[in-house]
Amino acid sequence: MGGDLGPSVTLPACKTFLDSHPDAELLLVGSPGALAAASGWPRCTLIAASQVVTMDDTVETALRRKRDSSMRVAIEQLKANEAGSIAADVCISAGNTGALMAVSRYLLKTMDGIDRPAIATFMPTIKDRFTCVLDLGANVDCTAEHLMQFAVMGSALVTATEGVAEPVVGLLNIGEEMIKGSEVIKRAGELLRTVAGHGHLNYLGNVEGDDIFKGTVDVVVCDGFVGNVALKSNEGVAKMMNAMIRQEFERNLFTRLAGLVAMPVLRRFKARVDPRRYNGAALLGLKGLVFKSHGGADAFSFGQALIRAHHAARNRLLDGVHGAIVDTMQALPPTGGESVAQAA
């Protein structure tokens, strides 16, 4: 029900996903009228919810006033029942990001050893692969311990979804030198070097903003403020370049002819930088798999988020994150930071 266009986008994406993934099942949560078009689909169950969290709703409204929202009911499918079983392996929503994080954290709680969940997604690189970046907006103010935890979770995400055995991790900074950056960044670098020294992380060191798109590392760690700016800037650049290509195409006959010759290259380039290809951000650190789709996603983009979430569930991302955190905590002394009880 979430996102800018709701079921008019999500339902076609779900139908395409089911057709191309015969091993998958979907639980569609929303108002019966909106989901009526999906009635009778194979491997698809409709679950009624009487309320919808809008993009303008506050976190308090989502948590306290809309207890039967489609978002909340969907997340509840990840909670174990009295018999210890769950209805769903992963939840995905294109709805209100703040509400999704708050409701997910309230219902699922955070893993032991994780102070705060983080939002992680992938950005394109010149090497025709992706760089995982986190956090993308869940945590504006981060401690060094939070950044260290993000690094461990991001590494586990890349291993589970991309099959990289030892992902290379970089800490986003204003320079590569260890003496640069704020005190939080310097302290985070020390923690990451300690973890790497115990063999629990493949840490390269500090990286700069352009390294995200150069593919220097597999994982880039930063606070949520910086990460969100980087994400939105990348989306803006992709839109600007597409617009510039169209403008050049329309300039005169010569550029049109040149464009026709270059069309195969331009199409490949457009596909590589298209933000829709890497839609689907993981909310890492929770006791359940939750993925966030861009609110403005079209059917293709939401379908990409479904595929990414399905792949993460099949490759047991949750177990990977939990195992990585346990190993890392054993290599470090108590941080004295925010407790798990407070975070939950």
Secondary structure as GFF3:
##gff-version 3
##sequence-region A 1 344
A	DSSP	alpha_helix	7	20	.	.	.	ID=ss1
A	DSSP	beta_strand	26	30	.	.	.	ID=ss2
A	DSSP	three_ten_helix	36	38	.	.	.	ID=ss3
A	DSSP	beta_strand	44	48	.	.	.	ID=ss4
A	DSSP	alpha_helix	59	60	.	.	.	ID=ss5
A	DSSP	pi_helix	61	65	.	.	.	ID=ss6
A	DSSP	alpha_helix	70	76	.	.	.	ID=ss7
A	DSSP	beta_strand	90	93	.	.	.	ID=ss8
A	DSSP	alpha_helix	97	108	.	.	.	ID=ss9
A	DSSP	beta_strand	118	124	.	.	.	ID=ss10
A	DSSP	beta_strand	130	134	.	.	.	ID=ss11
A	DSSP	alpha_helix	144	162	.	.	.	ID=ss12
A	DSSP	beta_strand	168	172	.	.	.	ID=ss13
A	DSSP	alpha_helix	183	197	.	.	.	ID=ss14
A	DSSP	beta_strand	202	207	.	.	.	ID=ss15
A	DSSP	alpha_helix	211	214	.	.	.	ID=ss16
A	DSSP	beta_strand	219	221	.	.	.	ID=ss17
A	DSSP	alpha_helix	224	249	.	.	.	ID=ss18
A	DSSP	alpha_helix	253	273	.	.	.	ID=ss19
A	DSSP	three_ten_helix	275	278	.	.	.	ID=ss20
A	DSSP	beta_strand	281	284	.	.	.	ID=ss21
A	DSSP	beta_strand	289	292	.	.	.	ID=ss22
A	DSSP	alpha_helix	299	314	.	.	.	ID=ss23
A	DSSP	alpha_helix	317	331	.	.	.	ID=ss24
A	DSSP	alpha_helix	340	343	.	.	.	ID=ss25
###
